[in-house]
Amino acid sequence: MSTIHKIGRRKTSVARIYLSEGKGKITVNKTDLKSYFPTLTQQYKIQQPFSLLDLEGKYDVKVNVYGGGTTGQAEAVRLAIARALVELDPENKPILRKEGLVTRDPRMEKRKKYRLRLCVDTTA
């Protein structure tokens, strides 16, 4: 198996992952997963596709992620890993889709409205 390259997005975060066979090591921006994402919730989100398919410890993942906050980055990484596992074996797709891991979440923040505060009555 060669290296699989996939992209995942969430809000303004973009994650590029490189999935290859290995011992389950996940490296995010050249640091360990647990030091980059210190909360257990974010670590669970990233490892969720592997645990659903019983593939923990079988693949190494190198991640480059930027933009947004830590939760958006974690969900972008999760989407990219799910896409890579679907490319690896298309039979994985129904299992991941049932948990909602294959679909990109389209929700974005609304833009700030210009001059909205000037309409407020300040005489009171």
Accessible surface in RSA format (square Angstrom, percent):
REM  Atomic radii and reference values for relative SASA: ProtOr
REM  Chains: A
REM  Algorithm: Lee & Richards
REM  Probe-radius: 1.40
REM  Slices: 20
REM RES _ NUM      All-atoms   Total-Side   Main-Chain    Non-polar    All polar
REM                ABS   REL    ABS   REL    ABS   REL    ABS   REL    ABS   REL
RES MET A   1   104.83  54.3  19.75  13.1  85.07 202.6  33.98  28.9  70.85  93.9
RES SER A   2    89.58  75.7  73.18  97.7  16.40  37.8  53.71 114.4  35.87  50.3
RES THR A   3    78.07  55.5  54.44  55.2  23.63  56.3  28.00  37.6  50.07  75.7
RES ILE A   4    18.85  10.7  14.89  11.1   3.96   9.5  18.85  13.6   0.00   0.0
RES HIS A   5    85.22  46.6  67.54  46.9  17.68  45.2  46.56  48.0  38.66  45.0
RES LYS A   6    58.09  28.3  55.77  34.2   2.33   5.5  11.29  10.2  46.80  49.9
RES ILE A   7    54.65  31.1  51.37  38.3   3.28   7.9  51.37  37.0   3.28   8.9
RES GLY A   8     0.00   0.0   0.00   N/A   0.00   0.0   0.00   0.0   0.00   0.0
RES ARG A   9   107.94  45.3 106.43  54.3   1.52   3.6  21.61  29.5  86.33  52.3
RES ARG A  10    24.19  10.2  24.19  12.3   0.00   0.0   4.93   6.7  19.26  11.7
RES LYS A  11    87.54  42.7  82.71  50.8   4.83  11.5  35.07  31.6  52.47  55.9
RES THR A  12    90.12  64.1  73.57  74.6  16.55  39.4  69.38  93.2  20.74  31.3
RES SER A  13     0.61   0.5   0.13   0.2   0.48   1.1   0.00   0.0   0.61   0.9
RES VAL A  14    27.43  18.1  27.43  24.8   0.00   0.0  27.43  23.8   0.00   0.0
RES ALA A  15     0.00   0.0   0.00   0.0   0.00   0.0   0.00   0.0   0.00   0.0
RES ARG A  16    84.83  35.6  84.83  43.2   0.00   0.0  17.12  23.4  67.71  41.0
RES ILE A  17     0.00   0.0   0.00   0.0   0.00   0.0   0.00   0.0   0.00   0.0
RES TYR A  18    69.63  32.5  67.73  38.5   1.90   4.9  48.95  36.8  20.69  25.5
RES LEU A  19     0.00   0.0   0.00   0.0   0.00   0.0   0.00   0.0   0.00   0.0
RES SER A  20    35.68  30.1  35.68  47.6   0.00   0.0  16.08  34.2  19.59  27.4
RES GLU A  21   113.26  65.0  92.88  70.3  20.38  48.5  26.89  52.0  86.37  70.5
RES GLY A  22    31.82  39.2   0.00   N/A  31.82  39.2  17.03  46.7  14.80  33.1
RES LYS A  23   187.01  91.2 165.00 101.2  22.02  52.4 109.60  98.6  77.42  82.5
RES GLY A  24    28.16  34.7   0.00   N/A  28.16  34.7   6.36  17.5  21.80  48.8
RES LYS A  25   135.28  66.0 126.70  77.7   8.58  20.4  78.37  70.5  56.91  60.6
RES ILE A  26    12.86   7.3   8.28   6.2   4.58  11.0   8.28   6.0   4.58  12.4
RES THR A  27    30.78  21.9  30.47  30.9   0.31   0.7  22.62  30.4   8.16  12.3
RES VAL A  28     0.00   0.0   0.00   0.0   0.00   0.0   0.00   0.0   0.00   0.0
RES ASN A  29    51.63  35.6  36.38  35.2  15.25  36.7  21.24  51.1  30.39  29.4
RES LYS A  30   194.82  95.0 164.04 100.6  30.79  73.3 109.70  98.7  85.12  90.7
RES THR A  31    61.24  43.6  54.38  55.1   6.87  16.4  61.03  82.0   0.21   0.3
RES ASP A  32    76.00  53.2  67.34  67.0   8.66  20.5  30.70  72.3  45.30  45.2
RES LEU A  33     7.07   3.9   7.07   5.1   0.00   0.0   7.07   5.0   0.00   0.0
RES LYS A  34   132.13  64.5 123.96  76.1   8.17  19.4  67.45  60.7  64.67  68.9
RES SER A  35    79.68  67.3  48.12  64.2  31.57  72.7  53.24 113.4  26.45  37.1
RES TYR A  36    63.39  29.6  48.82  27.8  14.57  37.9  39.35  29.6  24.04  29.6
RES PHE A  37     0.00   0.0   0.00   0.0   0.00   0.0   0.00   0.0   0.00   0.0
RES PRO A  38    93.10  67.9  72.57  66.2  20.53  74.6  73.88  61.0  19.22 119.4
RES THR A  39    69.79  49.6  63.89  64.8   5.90  14.1  68.50  92.0   1.29   1.9
RES LEU A  40   144.58  80.5 137.06  98.1   7.52  18.9 137.26  96.4   7.32  19.7
RES THR A  41    87.57  62.3  81.15  82.3   6.42  15.3  51.04  68.6  36.52  55.2
RES GLN A  42    15.82   8.8  15.82  11.6   0.00   0.0   4.27   9.1  11.56   8.8
RES GLN A  43    16.33   9.1  16.33  11.9   0.00   0.0   4.45   9.5  11.89   9.0
RES TYR A  44   131.23  61.3 126.57  72.0   4.65  12.1  97.56  73.3  33.66  41.5
RES LYS A  45    38.35  18.7  38.35  23.5   0.00   0.0  21.92  19.7  16.43  17.5
RES ILE A  46     0.00   0.0   0.00   0.0   0.00   0.0   0.00   0.0   0.00   0.0
RES GLN A  47    68.92  38.5  68.92  50.4   0.00   0.0  14.72  31.3  54.20  41.1
RES GLN A  48    20.77  11.6  20.74  15.2   0.03   0.1   1.10   2.3  19.67  14.9
RES PRO A  49     0.00   0.0   0.00   0.0   0.00   0.0   0.00   0.0   0.00   0.0
RES PHE A  50    10.33   5.2  10.33   6.4   0.00   0.0  10.33   6.3   0.00   0.0
RES SER A  51    43.71  36.9  31.31  41.8  12.40  28.6  25.64  54.6  18.08  25.3
RES LEU A  52    61.79  34.4  39.36  28.2  22.42  56.4  42.75  30.0  19.04  51.2
RES LEU A  53    23.65  13.2   4.71   3.4  18.94  47.6   9.57   6.7  14.08  37.9
RES ASP A  54   110.60  77.5  98.88  98.4  11.72  27.7  28.56  67.2  82.04  81.8
RES LEU A  55    28.94  16.1  28.52  20.4   0.43   1.1  28.52  20.0   0.43   1.2
RES GLU A  56   106.93  61.4  84.78  64.1  22.14  52.7  45.06  87.2  61.86  50.5
RES GLY A  57    44.52  54.9   0.00   N/A  44.52  54.9  20.57  56.5  23.95  53.6
RES LYS A  58   112.40  54.8 104.63  64.2   7.76  18.5  65.36  58.8  47.04  50.1
RES TYR A  59    30.42  14.2  27.10  15.4   3.32   8.6   1.66   1.2  28.77  35.5
RES ASP A  60    42.68  29.9  42.27  42.1   0.41   1.0  12.09  28.5  30.59  30.5
RES VAL A  61     0.82   0.5   0.00   0.0   0.82   2.0   0.07   0.1   0.75   2.0
RES LYS A  62   139.67  68.1 139.42  85.5   0.25   0.6  82.52  74.3  57.16  60.9
RES VAL A  63     3.27   2.2   0.00   0.0   3.27   7.9   0.17   0.1   3.10   8.4
RES ASN A  64    54.04  37.3  54.04  52.2   0.00   0.0   9.88  23.8  44.17  42.7
RES VAL A  65     6.78   4.5   0.00   0.0   6.78  16.3   0.00   0.0   6.78  18.4
RES TYR A  66   126.09  58.9 122.85  69.9   3.24   8.4  93.12  70.0  32.98  40.7
RES GLY A  67    33.76  41.6   0.00   N/A  33.76  41.6  25.07  68.8   8.69  19.5
RES GLY A  68    49.21  60.7   0.00   N/A  49.21  60.7  17.49  48.0  31.72  71.0
RES GLY A  69    48.38  59.7   0.00   N/A  48.38  59.7  37.61 103.2  10.77  24.1
RES THR A  70    71.52  50.9  67.73  68.7   3.79   9.0  49.29  66.2  22.23  33.6
RES THR A  71    67.85  48.3  66.57  67.5   1.29   3.1  41.88  56.2  25.98  39.3
RES GLY A  72     8.65  10.7   0.00   N/A   8.65  10.7   4.07  11.2   4.58  10.3
RES GLN A  73    16.25   9.1  16.25  11.9   0.00   0.0   0.21   0.5  16.03  12.2
RES ALA A  74     0.00   0.0   0.00   0.0   0.00   0.0   0.00   0.0   0.00   0.0
RES GLU A  75    29.14  16.7  25.42  19.2   3.73   8.9   3.25   6.3  25.89  21.1
RES ALA A  76     0.00   0.0   0.00   0.0   0.00   0.0   0.00   0.0   0.00   0.0
RES VAL A  77     0.00   0.0   0.00   0.0   0.00   0.0   0.00   0.0   0.00   0.0
RES ARG A  78    49.43  20.8  49.43  25.2   0.00   0.0   0.05   0.1  49.38  29.9
RES LEU A  79    10.66   5.9   9.61   6.9   1.05   2.7  10.50   7.4   0.16   0.4
RES ALA A  80     0.00   0.0   0.00   0.0   0.00   0.0   0.00   0.0   0.00   0.0
RES ILE A  81     0.00   0.0   0.00   0.0   0.00   0.0   0.00   0.0   0.00   0.0
RES ALA A  82     0.00   0.0   0.00   0.0   0.00   0.0   0.00   0.0   0.00   0.0
RES ARG A  83    78.25  32.9  73.84  37.6   4.41  10.5  21.82  29.8  56.43  34.2
RES ALA A  84     0.00   0.0   0.00   0.0   0.00   0.0   0.00   0.0   0.00   0.0
RES LEU A  85     0.00   0.0   0.00   0.0   0.00   0.0   0.00   0.0   0.00   0.0
RES VAL A  86    25.45  16.7  24.36  22.0   1.10   2.6  24.36  21.2   1.10   3.0
RES GLU A  87    95.38  54.8  69.39  52.5  25.99  61.9  38.15  73.8  57.23  46.7
RES LEU A  88    52.80  29.4  25.03  17.9  27.77  69.8  27.83  19.5  24.97  67.2
RES ASP A  89    57.77  40.5  56.96  56.7   0.81   1.9  16.52  38.9  41.25  41.1
RES PRO A  90    99.41  72.4  91.52  83.4   7.88  28.7  91.74  75.7   7.66  47.6
RES GLU A  91   137.51  78.9 125.34  94.8  12.17  29.0  47.43  91.7  90.08  73.5
RES ASN A  92    17.14  11.8  17.14  16.6   0.00   0.0   0.00   0.0  17.14  16.6
RES LYS A  93    83.93  40.9  83.93  51.5   0.00   0.0  31.40  28.3  52.53  56.0
RES PRO A  94    87.85  64.0  75.60  68.9  12.25  44.5  82.51  68.1   5.35  33.2
RES ILE A  95    83.33  47.4  79.15  59.0   4.18  10.1  82.58  59.5   0.76   2.1
RES LEU A  96     0.00   0.0   0.00   0.0   0.00   0.0   0.00   0.0   0.00   0.0
RES ARG A  97   116.28  48.8 107.07  54.6   9.21  21.9  53.48  73.1  62.80  38.1
RES LYS A  98   175.45  85.6 139.14  85.4  36.31  86.5  92.75  83.5  82.71  88.1
RES GLU A  99    85.41  49.0  59.81  45.2  25.60  61.0   7.53  14.6  77.88  63.6
RES GLY A 100    43.49  53.6   0.00   N/A  43.49  53.6  26.12  71.7  17.37  38.9
RES LEU A 101     6.08   3.4   2.14   1.5   3.94   9.9   4.92   3.5   1.16   3.1
RES VAL A 102    20.48  13.5  14.18  12.8   6.30  15.2  14.18  12.3   6.30  17.1
RES THR A 103    84.84  60.3  69.41  70.4  15.44  36.8  64.37  86.5  20.47  30.9
RES ARG A 104    74.15  31.1  64.06  32.7  10.09  24.0  40.16  54.9  33.99  20.6
RES ASP A 105    39.48  27.7  32.49  32.3   6.99  16.5  21.71  51.1  17.76  17.7
RES PRO A 106   103.99  75.8  88.13  80.3  15.86  57.6  89.98  74.3  14.01  87.1
RES ARG A 107   159.57  67.0 152.30  77.6   7.27  17.3  75.41 103.1  84.16  51.0
RES MET A 108   105.44  54.6  76.69  50.8  28.75  68.5  77.95  66.3  27.49  36.4
RES GLU A 109   143.45  82.4 115.62  87.5  27.83  66.3  48.04  92.9  95.41  77.9
RES LYS A 110   178.61  87.1 152.18  93.4  26.43  62.9 101.98  91.8  76.63  81.6
RES ARG A 111   173.21  72.7 153.78  78.4  19.44  46.3  80.10 109.5  93.11  56.4
RES LYS A 112   184.60  90.1 169.56 104.0  15.04  35.8 118.97 107.1  65.62  69.9
RES LYS A 113   102.07  49.8  82.46  50.6  19.61  46.7  68.56  61.7  33.51  35.7
RES TYR A 114   184.10  86.0 158.01  89.9  26.09  67.9 124.46  93.5  59.64  73.5
RES ARG A 115   143.08  60.1 126.24  64.4  16.84  40.1  33.49  45.8 109.59  66.4
RES LEU A 116   117.48  65.4 111.95  80.1   5.52  13.9 114.10  80.1   3.37   9.1
RES ARG A 117   209.18  87.8 198.47 101.2  10.71  25.5  78.01 106.6 131.17  79.5
RES LEU A 118   127.05  70.8  98.49  70.5  28.56  71.8 101.73  71.4  25.32  68.1
RES CYS A 119   110.63  83.7  75.13  83.8  35.50  83.4  34.66  87.8  75.97  81.9
RES VAL A 120    97.57  64.2  83.78  75.8  13.79  33.2  89.21  77.5   8.36  22.7
RES ASP A 121   107.06  75.0  81.37  81.0  25.69  60.7  44.42 104.6  62.63  62.5
RES THR A 122   122.13  86.9  90.27  91.5  31.85  75.9  67.25  90.3  54.88  83.0
RES THR A 123   122.94  87.4  86.50  87.7  36.44  86.9  80.23 107.8  42.71  64.6
RES ALA A 124   134.24 123.4  62.21  96.0  72.02 163.8  98.44 138.6  35.79  94.8
END  Absolute sums over single chains surface
CHAIN  1 A     8331.2       6851.3       1479.9       4599.8       3731.4
END  Absolute sums over all chains
TOTAL          8331.2       6851.3       1479.9       4599.8       3731.4
